[in-house]
Amino acid sequence: MDHLPLPSDPILPLSEVPYLCNEPYDTTIPFLEYPRHKGRPWMTREAPYEYHEALFPTPTRDLESFFQTWLCFGLLAELLAGLFDHESFVSKSKRDGSPVISTMQLQSLTEQRFELVRTLDKPTQKEIYLHAVQCIDFTTRVLPVAAPDFNHAVKNSIASLAELLGNAIDLAHLGTFPDAMRCKRPFTRNFYSDEMKAAMVAANWCPNDITRLTNKFTSIQLLYFFSKMKKPPSMANHRDCTSKCCFAHSLSLSQYKMRHSEACTNETKCERKPISIDQQPVVDIYRSGAIPLLQFTVKDNEPSKVILKLSSSGIDTTHYVAISHVWSDGLGNDGANSLPHCQLARLARMLDLFAEAGKQPFFWLDTLCCPVDPEGKKLALLQMRRIYAEANKTLILDSSLYSYNSQNLGAAELHARYLTSGWMRRLWTLQESALASNPWVQFKDGPLRLEPMFNRLKKIHDENLNYRRLVQDFWLDSKPLTLSWYYSPNGLPQLWLLDRALSQRNTTVAADEAICIASLMSLDVSEILPLSGENRMCKAWDLLAAANNGSLPSKMIFLDGFKLKRRGYRWAPSTLLPPGERFHNEHTRSLRWRGPQGKPTSEGLMAEYHSYRFRPYSGPSPSPIWDILLEMRQVRFIFKDQTRGIWCQLVYNSTPTEIETGHSASEIMQTPFVDHLAKGDLAVVLAEKPSDKSPTFFEDTLREGRLVTITEEKEDVVYASLGEVVILTPLTPEAVIVYDAAERLMQELRSWELEDSKGLEVAQQVSEERIRKMKAKCKEMTSKLLADEPGLAGAALKWLGEGGEALDMWVCVVTWFRHVGEGWRLEGGRMWCVD
C-alpha cells in the first residue's frame, strides 16, 4: 500500500503486502466472469456467494491467493487495460527480499488511463465507466465476506486499490454523464488489525480514539494515515482507557484539578497567589446585556507580573478573542473564577500575537468570565451563543496541538491532528467552534487560521488522487464545526448533522446537552435553563420541532440508544451523545433523520409507517404436549404474510446496551415473540417499505422495525407503545420450501397425535413415554418426506446447514406453535401514534 499518504515521522515499520498469487491474472478472461472460468461459479455476480462460503468455506490461504489474483491484479488489468503490466506491481521486501505488492505507479497509470478514455467518443466513454463501476462495486461487495483470519494486509490492499480506482472513476464521469452512478466505498469497519491497534496504542493513541476513527471515517487513505501517525505524550493519561471508553477525557468535576503550565518554576508560590476575578462586577455586566471581557496589562516596574483588567463589550471595545479550550488541559476551575499565575502568563504570551497598536487584545475565558454561583452562571449561559458569535477571533487551545510546529506539518497532518485532538471530544467546544466567525488554532510556533488550513486541503484534494478520499472525509467531519451547515437553504434544521456532531462528543454535566443544542441551533435557551433532569431534553425536542415547521423525522423512533421516560416523549432520544460505552453507526443513523416527517403530540409521535399486525397461527390448535416436546427457546418469529402469501421472519436486532425496561438486552432477546403476541395486540412498524423479494447477495431485503403493542384505535389512527428493535426479512426460497413442508408435516403430526391420544387421561397424554413416541413419529415422517419430495433435502441442507436433513427440519415441526404465527401488511402506510 505504498501509494497511500503518510504523516511526518510515521510509526514503523511501514506496511508491506505479501505477494501470494499462485499464477498471474489471465487478462483474456473478463473480470466479472473470472471465478466461473476458474471453477468457482458461486463467486459470480448472480450467485449467493456468502451463503456458499458459509456452508462450504474455501481454505483461507487459497482464498487469499485467489482474491489477490482476481480482485487486485484482475481489477488493475480490467481498469488500466493496455497500461497494465503485472511485474510493475511487484517488488522485493526491504526486510527480507521476499516478493511484495507495489503500488508506487498506481496514481500515474490511473491518470494516464483516464486521459486516454477522455479522447474516445462519449458512448464508448460511458460504456467503459459503467463497466468500471460494476467491477469496483462487485469488489467492495465480495471483500467483506472474507474469513476473520484472512490476511489483513492483503484485504486492506485490495480495498485501498478499489478506493483509489473508484475515486478516479467518479472524478472522470460524474460530471460528464447526468445518469452516472457513484462507486461504492469499501467497507472499513474492521480496517485495523490487532497488531495495528497495538502499534497505535504504543504511539500514545487512546484505544477509544481508535474505535472512534473507524466509526467516524470511511476512507482507507485516512484510516491508514492515522495508523501511522504518532500522538504526543498527553496530559491526559490513557493508561486505563479501553476501546469502549476514554476515562482520561471523562473526568467528573470532583476529579478535576487545576494544572500549572509546563514553564511554571514554583508551583507552591503560584498556588498561593492565584489570579481571581470578582464575580459581582461580572454579573452586573451580564445583567446590563453586555459581555464581560478581560485584558492583560503590565506594570512598568513588574513586567513579569500578570494583571487582569475587567471591561465590558460595547463600552470600551467591540473586538475581543474568545478562548475555546478543554478543561482537562489545565485552564478550568469549578470552584472559583481564578487561575494560577503561570497559566495566565502562558495565555498572555499566546495573545501577544493578536495585539494591535501595542495593546493586548480583550478576551473572554469561561473559567474567569462565567460565574460559579448558579444565578450568575445562568446569566452567562444565556449569552453563550452571542459571546462566541460576536468574537472577532476564537482561539482554540489543545495541549496535543501545542506540541507541534505547524510549519513542520503537511496540510493533511495539520488537519488530522486537529480533528483527533482532545478538544474535538468535548460538547461545549463544538458550539464554540461552530459559532466562531474567525477560528484560529494554537500550535507551538503560534496560532494558525483555519481558513488557510482548509485551502491547503482543497489544493491536495484537487491535485492528488492519493489524498482525495482522505480530504473528503476531513470535510465531512468538519461540517459540524461550521454554523451555516446546521440549517438547510429553506431555513430548516439539519438534524442529521446535529446528531453526527454530538455522536462523538462528551460532557461532564449531562444536563448541559440541551443547553448546548439550544445555543447551537439558535433556540431559546431561556426556556431550557429553568428546567431540570430529562425535562430539558423534552423541551429541546419541542423547540427543535417548532423550528422544523412543527415536525420531526418519523424514523427517529428507530434510533438506537436510550429514550426519554416521560409520557408522550418515550419515542425521543434522551441524549444524542454516545450512550455509555457504545458508539452509533453514523451512516445508518443519518438515514433515520431524513425522509418523512411526524408530528409530536402529547400522546406520542404521530406519523405514517409501513407495518404488519400479527396473530397466533390459525390452523390446528396445539394440545398441551406441544409445549413440552422440545425444551428450546425460539427467539425468531416465522409468519406467513396473509396478504401476499409469502413467508417472513422477525428477529431481534442485537444491541450491546441495556434497554430501559428493567431487563438486559440478552434477557429481552430470549423472550419468544409468541409470548409477546400472547400478552397483547402485537404489530411491527417499519423504517422502510417491506420487500417482497427473496434475500440475495445483491438484494437487500432487511427492514428495521420496532415491535409495538396496540393500545387503542380511533379516527383512523393506531395508538401503540414502543417495544424492542427488530429486523424483518422475507425467507429465502430454500426456507420457504422447508416451511411449506414443515406446515404439512405439523398438520399430519397433529392429526396422528389426536388419534393416538384417544382414551388417554391428560397425565398420560404428556407422559415421558408419549413425548418420546411423538418425537420418533415426527422424525420418521420428516425423513420420509425428505426422501420422497424432490428438492426438499437440498433446500433443507442449504437453509439449515449440515445435519439439517436429519435433525433440524423436524425441530421446525415440533416447535411450530412456539415460533410460527400469521401476519398481514397494512397497505399504503398507516397513521400511527407511538410512544
N, C-alpha and C positions, 0 to 999 in steps of 0.2 A: 504493500500500500504506500509505496514511496512517492506517489503523486499527491498525497494528502498534505495539507499545510501543517506546519509545526510552530510552536512558540519558541521564543528565545530560551536557551539553556534547557532543552527538553529532558524529561525523565528518560533515563536509559535502562535497558537497551531499546533501540528503535525496533519496531515490529518487522519481522520477516515472515513471508508466507511461503511455506514449503511447496515445492513443485511435486505433485502427486500423480500426474497423468500417467496412465499405463500406455497410452497411444496418443498421437497428435489428433486434433479435431479434423474430421473428414469434411472439407469445405464443399464437397459435391452434394451433401445432404442438407436440405433446408432445416433451419434451426428448430422450428416448431415440430418437425417430424423426426428429429434426430433420435429420440428414445425408441420410437417404433422400429426404426432401422437397426437399432442396437439391441433388439429383443426385450424392450421394456415398454410395451404398448400402454401399460397403466399410467405412464407418466405423460401421456399426450394431453392436449387441452380439453378434449371431451371426456376424458376418463376420470373416475373418482379416485385420484391418486392417493389422497390422505387416508381413505378407507383401506385401500390395498396395503399401504405401508404399515398401517396399524395392525392388520391381521398377519401380514407376511413381510416383516421388515427386511429391507436389504441390509446386509452387514455394513456397519458404519464405515469401515475402511474402504470397502468397494464403492459406497455411495460418495465418499469424499473424492475419490479419483474420478468417478463418473461426473459428478457435479462440476468439478474443476474443468474437466474436458469440455463439457457441454455448456454450462452456464457462464463460465469465464471465457475460455478460448472460443467457444461457439458464438457467444454474444459479440465478442470482438470481431470475429470473422464475418458475421452477418451484417453488422452495422458499419464496419470500416471497409468492407468489400475488398477491392483490389489493393488497398493500402495495408491490409493485414499481412503480417509475417510472424509466424509462430515463434521463431527464435528471438525476435526483437523484444518479446515479453518474458524472456527467461534469462536470468543471470546467475552468478555464483554468490553464495552467502559470504559476508565479510567475517563471519565467525568460524565456519568450518569448511567453506568451499563447496558445500552441497548446493544443488540447483534450487533456486527460489524464483518467485514471480517478481517481475519488474514492470512497473507502470510509469516509468520516467517519461516515456514518449507519448503517453496516453492523450494528454491535452493537445499536443501539437498535431498528432494524427487525426484526432477527432475534429479539430478546427479545419484541417485540410480536407477531410471527407465532406464536411457540410459546405465548404466553399465550392467543391465540385458539384454537389447536389443543387446548389443555387443556380448553376449555369444551365440546368435542364429545364424543360418546359414544365408548366405548372401541374398538369395532370400527373406527370411522372414524379415530380417532387412530392405531391400529395400521397401517391401510392407508396413511395419509399418511407415517408414519415409515418403513415398509418401502420405499415408493417413493423417499423421500428418500435412504435408504441406497443403493439401487441407482444413483441419479443420482451420488452422491458417489463410489461405488466405480468407476463407469464413467469418471468424470473422472480419477481418480487412475491408472487403467489406461492411458488413452489418452495422457495428457500426456507421459510419458517417451519416447514414440516420436518426438516432435518432433525435427527435424534439429538437429545441433550448432550451426548458425548461426541457429537460431530466436531471436527477440528475448528475451534473458534476463529483462528486466523484465516482459514480458507473461507469460512462462511462470511466473515466480515469483508474480506477482499472482494468476493462476488457482489455483495451488497453495495460496497463503495463504487465498484465498477458500474453497476446498474444506476446508481445515483448520478454519477457524472455524465454518463451517456444519456440518461433520461433528461437531465438538465439541458444538455446540448440540443436534444430534440425539441424540448419545449421552447427554448430560445429561438430555434430556427423556424418553427412552424406555427406557433401560437398566434403570432402577429400577421401571418401570411394567409392562413385559411380560417374563415369565420367559424367553421364547424370543427375545428381542431380540438383534439382531446389531450388533456394534460397527463403525462406519465405518472403512474403510481409511485409513491416513495417506498423504499424498502422498509420493512418492519425493524425497529431499532430497540425495542424494549429490553432485549437481552444482549445488547451490544457488548457490555462489559463482562469479561470473564472474571472468575475469582482471582486469577493472577493479576489482571489489570487493576482490579479494585484494591488488592493488597499493595501494589506499587503506588497507587494514588494516595492511600492512607499513609504510607511511609513518607510520601512527599507533602504531608501536612493537610491533606484533604479530610474534611469531616465525612464519615461514612454516610451520614444522612444527606449531605450535599450531593454525593454520587447518585443516590436514589433520586434526588430532585432533578438531576440532569436528564436522566432517562425518562422522567415523567414530563419534563418541560420541552425537551428538544427532540427533533426528528431527523436532524441532519447528521449523517455519518461523518462528514467533514468536520463538523463542530464537536461531536462526541469524541472523535479521535484526537482532535486538537486539545480538548480538556484532559484526555487520558495522559497526555504528555506534558501538561502544564503544572509546574511546581507551585505550591502555595507557600507564602511566607509563614514563619512561626507566628502564631496568633496570640493576642492577649487572652482570647477565649480558649480554654482548654477542652479539646475534643476527645480526650482520653476515654471518657465514659460514654461517648455518643455511640449510637447504633445506626444501622441502616434505616431504621424506622423513626428515630427521634434524635434531634440535636438538643442536648442538655445545656451546652455552653451558651447558646443564644436564647435559652428559655428560662432565664433566672426569674425567680419571684422577687418582689420588692424587698422582702425580708432578707434575701440572699445578696442583694446588691450592695456593693461597696464602692465608694469613690476611689479613683486611682490617681496617682501622681504621674506627671509626664516622665518620659524616659530621661529627660535632661535635668530632672529635679535632683539637687545635690544634698538637700537637707529636708527629708520628708517630715520629721518631727516638728521642726520650726514652721514648715509650710502648713501643717495641720493646725498648729496653734493659732495661726493668723489667716484663716480663710477670708476671701473677699465676699462680702454679702451685699444684698440689695434689700432695702426696706420695702416690705410688701405694701404698706398703706399708700404711698405715692403711686405705686404701680396700679393698684386697684382703682385709685381715683382717676388715673389716665384712662383705664378701660371704661369706667362709668361715664366719662366725658365723650366717649365714642372714638377716641384716638388710640394709637398703638404705642406702648412704651418702648423706647429704643435706648440703647446703650452706646457709649463711645469711650474708647481708651484715651486717656490723657497722661502726660508725663510731667513731673516736676523738674524744673531746671537743675536743682541740686540733687535729685534722686532719679536719674534716667532709667535705672533698672527696676524701679518700683511701678507696679501696675495700679492705675487709679481708674475707676469707672465713673462716668457721668451719665445720669439718667435724663432722658429727654422725651419728647412726645412728637409723634408724626403729625405733620400738618402745621406745626408751630415753628420748630427750629429747623426741620429738614423734611424732605419728601423722599430722599434717596437713602436706602439702607440695604444691608446684606442680611438675609435670613439664613441662619445656620441650621442645617439638617444633619443629624448625627445619630449614632447608635449609643445608647446609654452604657452598654457593656464595654465600650471603649474608654470609659472613664469620665465623661463630661456630664454625667447625670447626678442628681441628688434628690431623693424622695423626701427627705426630712426638712430641708431648708433651701432658701434661694441663695445658695452660696457655693463657691468652688475653691479649690486650692489655688494659691497664687501661681504655682508653676503651670497649671493647665491654662489659666487665663493669659499668662505671659506667652505661652505657645500659640494660643489663638490670636493674640495681638500681632505676633510675627507673621502669621498667615494673612491677616487682614492688611498688613502693610502694603501688599501689592495692589490693594484696591484704594489706596489713599489718593485723594485729589487735592491739589494745591497745598500739599504738605500736611493735610489733615487726615487723621484716621477716619474711616467711614463709620457711620452709625450701623449698629447691628442688632438683631433680635435673636436671643437664645432662650429656648424654653426653660432651661434649668434656672435662669435668673429672672425671666420675664413672665413666667406662668406661676402665680402664687400657689403655695402649697395648701393654704386653707381652702375648704370646699367651695365657699361662695366666690372667693377670688378666682379660683380655678375655673368655675363655670363661666365667669365673665371672659376669661381668656379663651376658653374653648369656643365660645360664641363667635369670637373674632378670628379663629384659626384659618379659615379659608381666606379671609381678607389679608391676614398677615403675610402669607406666602404668595398670594396673587399680586399684591402691591409692591413686593420687594423688587428692586431693580436688579438684584443679583441674589441667587441662592447658592450657598457654598456647601457642598456635600463632603462630609468628613467620614472616613473609614480607615481604621488602623492598617488593614491589609493593603489598601491603595497607597497609603502614605509611605509604604516600604519601597516603592519603585519610582525611578526617574522616568517620567513619561517619554522623554526623548529617546530612551533606550528600547522602547516597545513599539512594535508594529501596530497598525490600525486594528487588526483582528485581536491581538493580545490585549491592547488597551481596553477594548470593549468586553472581551471575555473576562477580564479581571473585575471590571466594573459590575457586570451582570452576575458575578458569583461572589460578590463581596457580602459581608455580614449586613451591610446597610440595605441590601436588597431583600433581606428576610423579614424586616420589621414592617408592621402595619402603618404606623404613623409616617414613616419615611416615604411610603407610597404616595399619600396625598400631598406631602411636602414637595415631592418632585413633580407630580402631575400639575400642581398649581403654579409651579415656578415658571416665570416667563424667560429667565435667562440663567439656567443652571450651570454651575462650574463644579468640577471635581478636583479635590486637592490631592496632588501627588507629592513626592519628596522634593522635586525641583520646582514646585509651585502649582497654582491652580490651572486647570485646562477647561476651556469651554466645551460643552457637549456638542454644540452645533458643528465645529470643525471635526470632532471625532466622527460624527455621522457622515460628514462629507468625505472623509478619507475612506470610510467603509463603502460608500457608494462607488468610489473610484475602483476599488479592487473587485467589487461585485460586477461592474460593467466590463472589466478588462481581463478577469482571470476566472476560468471555469472551475478551477480547483477551490475557489473561495465562494462561489456563487450561492450554493445551498447554505453554507455557513452563515453568510451575511443575511440571507432571507430569514433564518431562524433568529438571528440577532434582532432584526427589525420587528418580527412578531413579538418577541419577548420585551421589546422596548415600547410597544404601543401603549401599555398601561401607564407609562411614565409621561405621557402627553395628554393633557386635558381634552383637547379637541376630539380625540378618538372616542370619548365616552358618550358622545351624542351623535346620532345619525344626522344627515343633512336636513331631515324634516323635524329635527329637534327632539326625537325620542331617545331615551336612554339605551345605551348598548349594554344590556345586562350580561351578555356573554363575556364581554371584556372585563366588566366589573368582577365577574366570577373568576375569570382567569387571573386577574390581578391579585385577588385575595387568596387564591388557592395555594399560593406558595409563601404566604406571609404569616407571621405570628405576632401576638401582643401579650404583654404581661397581664393586663387587665382586660378580661373578656368583655366587660361592659363597654369598652371603648370602641368596639367594632361598629356598632350602629352609628356612633358619633362620626367616625371616620367615613363611613359610607355616605352619611348625610352631607358632610363637608365636601367630599369629593364630587358628589353628584348634584351639588347646588340645591340640596333640600333644606328645609327649615330646621336647623339644629335645635332651636329653642323648643320645638315640640318633643324632642327626644330627651334632652338633658334632665328634665324633672322626673323622668320615669326611671324604674329600676328593673333589674332582672330581665326576663325574656320579653317584658312589655316593650323594651327598647327596640328589639328586632321586629316585634309585631308592628310597631309604629313605623319603622323603617320600610317594611313591605307596603304599608298603607301609603306612605309618601311616594315610594317608587311607582306604585300602581297609578297614583294620581298624576305623576309626571309622564306616565305611559298611556295617556288617554283612558284611565280607569281600568286598565287591564294588565295582566301578567301572562307570560307564556304558559300554555296549558301543560306542556311537557315537564314543567318544574316538578311535578309530583314524582317523576322517575329519577330525580337526582338522588345519588347515594348520600349517606351521611345522616346526622341526627336532625330531627324535625322538632318544631315548636310543640309544646304540650297544651297550649291554650286552645279551648274550643273555638272552632272557626278558622284556626291558623295551623292545624295539625298537618296540613299538606306542605307547609312552607319550611325551608331550611332554618334551623336555629342558628346556623353560622355558615359563612362561606369560607372561613379559614379551614386549613387542613384539620380534620377531626382526629385529635389524638395522635396515634402512631400511623396514620394512613394518608396516602395521597390519592387524589381523584385522578381518573383517566380524563385528561383535559380535552382530548378530541371528542370523546363521547359526551362529556358534559356540555361542550359548546353547542352541540346539536340540540340539547334539551332547552336551550334558551332561544331557539329560533322556531319559526313556524306559527301555527295557530295560537290565538290568544284566548285566555279565560278571564272571567270576571270574579275577583274576590268578593265574597259576601259574608254575612255574619254566620252562615251555616257551612261555609267551606268555599272551595274554588269551583265555580260553575263553568263548564266547558264541554265541547263535543269530543267524544272519544270513540274509536272503534272498540268493540267489546264483544265478549262472549258471556252468556249465562249458562250455568251448569245445573244438572240434576243427577240423582243416582241412576244407575243402569236400570232401564225399564223392562228388561226381559225377565226371564225366570228369577224369582226371588230366592235367596240362599236360605238353607236350613242352618241351624247352629254349628254343624260340623265344619262348614266352610270357613268359620272364623278361626279354627284351630288346626286346620290341615297342615299348615306350614308356618312356623314362627319366623316370619320375615317382614320387617317394616318396609312398606312401599312408599317411597318419598318422591315418586313421579306419578303423574295422573295422565292416563291414556283415555282419550274420549273420541267418540265419533261425532263429527260436525253434522248435525241433523239437517242443516240447510244445504249442505254440499256433498254429504256422503263420504267425506274424507276423514281419515284417522289423524289425530294431532296429539301432541304431547306437551305437558306442562312440567317444568322442573324449577326448583328454587334457583335463583341467581346467587351464587356463592358470594359472601362478603365477609371480610375479616373482622368487622367491627360488631360490637354488641348492639342489637336492635332494642330500642327503648320500649320493651314490653315486659320487662322483668325476666326475660329468658335470653340466653346466649344465642348467637346465630346458629351454632351447631345444634342446639336443642330445637330451635324452630325448624331447622331443615330436616329433623327427624319426625316431624308431625305429618302423618299421611294426609293427602289432600281430601280423601274421603271423610276424614274426621272433621276437617273444616266444613265440608259440604253438609255433614250431619247436624252441625251447630246452627246453620242459618242459610239464608238465600245467597249463595256464592256466585261471584262473577269475576271477570278479569277485564280491566281497561288497558288498552294497548297504546304504546307510543307511536306506532305506525300501522298502516292498514295491513292486516294479515295476508300472507301469501298462500295461494292455492297450489303452488308448485312444490315438488319434492326437493329436499335439500341436495345440492350437488356441490362440487368443488368451486363452480363459478356462479352458483345461485344462492345468494344469502337469503335464507328464509327465516332466520331467527328474529323474533319480535319480543322486545322487552315489555313487560306489563306489571301491573300491581293488582294483587288479589284485593277484592273489595267485598264487604258484606252489606247487602242492600238493607236499608232501614225503612225506606218509605218511597212511594211513587206518587207524585201529584203533578198535575198540569204539564204532562209530557217531560218531566224531569225526574231522574232516578237519583235518590239521595243514598249515599253509601259511606261507610267508614273504611279507611285505607288499611290494607294489610301488607304482607310481605311482597318483595320484588320477585318476579318470576320470569322465566323465558318460555315462550310458546313457539313451536315449530311443527309443521306437518311431518308425519313419519316418512321415512324413506320407502321406496317401492318394495324393498325386501321386508321391511317391518309391517307394511300393510298386508302383504301375503301372510305373514306369520299371525297377525292379529285377526284377520278374517278366518283363518283356520282355527285359531285358538277359541274364537267365539263359537264356532260349530262344535268344537270339542267340549267346551264348557256346557253347552246345551245338551249334548249327548250324555255327558257325565252326570248332569243334574237329573236327567230322565232315568238313567240307570240307578242313581242313588235313591230316587223316590221309590222305585220298585223294590230295591234291595232293603229299604228301611221299613217296609210294611210289617206291621205286627210287633215292631220293636218299641220298647219303652224309651223315653228320652235319654236316660242314662246309657242305655245300650247303643243308641244312635251315635253317641260321641265317645264311645269307648276307644281305648288304645288299639284294640284289635280291629275295630271298624276303620280307624284312621289309616292303619297300615294297609288294610284291604282297599280302601278308596284310592290311596296313593298308587298302589300297584296297578289298579284298574286304569288310572289316568295315564300312567307310563305306558301301559300296554296299548291303549287307544292312540296315544301320541305316536308311538313307534310305528304302528300300523299305518297311520295317516301319512307319516313322513315317507314310508316306503311306497305307498300307493299313489300319492298325489304328485304329479310331475312338477318340478321346480321348487317344491316346498323345502326339501332338505337343503338345497343350495341357498335359498333365501334365509333359512334359519341359521345356517353357518355364517353367512355374511352379516346378518343383523346381530346375532347373539354371540358370535365368536366360537372358538374351539370348545367343544362339549355341548354346543347349542342343540345339535340333533338329538342327543341322548338325554339331556337333563333340562336345559333352561326353558325349552318350549313348554314342557308340562308344568313348570313353575308358573308360567304366564296363565295357565288354565286354572290351577288350584287357588291362585291368589286373585282371581278375576274380580271378585266383588270388593276387593280391598284396594284396587288401583285403577279400575275402569269405570267410566261414567259416560254421560252424554252431555253435549253442549250445542248451543245454537247461536249463530252470529246475529248480532243486532245490526241490521243493514244501514248503510248511509251515514254512520256516525250518530250516536245518540247523545242527548244532553244529559250530563251527569253533574251532580254537586257532591264533591268528595272532600272528606275531612279526616 
